[in-house]
Amino acid sequence: VCDSVEAIFIDDSNPTNVSIINWEWDFGDLLALDDSSIIQTPLPYIYTTWGQWDISLIITDQNGCIDTGTSTITVWPNPNADFDTSYSCFPDSICANDITSLIDNSSMIDPLGGNLNTTYWYIDNSSSPDFISSPPSTPFDNQYTSGLHTIKHVIESEFGCKDSITNTLQVVDIPVPNFTIIDSICVNDPTIFVLSNNSTGYI
């Protein structure tokens, strides 16, 4: 199970000749104040942190006979999602219709979490991924219109554990130079002109 996800416990005990009347669960969460249950099917439990925890179940039947079962659960740590952008335009903004690369920069906080497996990229709150990359090192190259664009990046580990991060990209129009010169020159007169700047785009 992934960190911060509910773990579900199922009693697989087999009664012999008489019914089981008592269950004592210990989820083995050493950092929790209450990590136990006395019902046959306990409520889903969320561990305080990732790691490997030893679970025990003590059952008692109508004759007072007792047996104990143990197992180990692995709670995998979630990855840390992060990404960078690569573009050749202005130092603080992305040019419209220019190729922009979104590069995964995610990491795993501990080897117990396994390898990073897949990245999912969503543009402007799209309901389905605009790009899926496996391995995550494959960049997402795309062009954007001018304006603000929301980029959501989801990283998934080999065990299906996920993390996400959302950033905003500012995309500006490419500058288009345009100017008007009104110039009247007479012989032997100094030059007089009026310059009107009609350029558009990010200047």
Disulfide bonds with the S-S distance in Angstrom:
Cys2-Cys161 2.05
Cys89-Cys95 1.55
